[in-house]
Structure formats: structure tokens, C-alpha cells
Amino acid sequence: MANDDYKKAFDDLLETYVSLDESAETTVSQLKKIANAEGRSKLIRELRNLDMKRLELLDQMDSPTKST
């Protein structure tokens, strides 16, 4: 039973990780279209936030494997 719970948690984290990658693609394409510096700066901050979230998810996915 614990293995099923672990697998579901891992799958959920992986799904979130992949969805963040898709969000980044959209943000980058929007970034290319924006001419003003303020708009670009806002989107760059959003990309950095997505990167931080992705790294946190990778750490969470890696943590259970380190403890076993």
C-alpha cells in the first residue's frame, strides 16, 4: 500500500513538473512579442518563479529516494 501511495505522489509531482514546462513555453513565446521593458521584466520574473518551482519539485521527487 505504501508503494502505491509513493507512486501516486511521484506521478502527481511529475505531472505538475511537466505542466510547469508547458507554462514556460507559453511565457517565452509571449516574451518575444512584448516590446516594452516593464512587460518583459514581469514575464522574466514569472519564468524565474517557474524555474524555482520546478527545482523544488525535483528536490521533492528526489528526497524519498535518498531516504530509502
N, C-alpha and C positions, 0 to 999 in steps of 0.2 A: 504493500500500500504506500509506503514512504517513497518508493521509486516512482510510482505513478504521480504522486504529488510533486516530486522533484522535476519529472519530465514536463508536467503541465506548467510549472513555474518557469522552467527554462524556455519552453515554447512561447509562453506569453512574453518573456523578455526579448526573445529573438524577434518575435513579430513586431514589438514596439521598436526595436533597433532598426529593422528594415523600413518601417513606416517613417522613421526619422530621416533615413537616407532619401526616401522619396520626397519628403518635405524640403530637404536641402536642394534637390534638383530644381524644384519649383522656385525656391528662393533665389538661386543663382540665375535662373532664366529671367526672373523679374529684375534682378540687379543689373543685368546687361541692358535693360530697357530704360532705366531711370537716369535722367540727365542731372538732376540736382544733387548736390553733395549731402544734404540732410537726409533725403530718401535713401541714398546709397548707404550712408552711415547706419541708418536704422536697420536695413537688411543685413549689413555686415554683423551688427550686434546679434541679430537673430540667428545667423549662421554660427556664430561663436557659441551661442546658447545651445543650439542643436548639437554641436560637436561635444560640448561638455556633457550633455545628456547621454550621448552615445558612449562616451568614455565611462560614465557612471554605470551604464547598463552592462558594458563589457566587464567592468570590475565585479558587478553583482553576479554575472554569469560565471565568472572565473572563481569567485570566492568559495562556493560549495565544493568545487573540485580540489581546491587546495586543502580544505579541512579533512578530506577523506583519505 
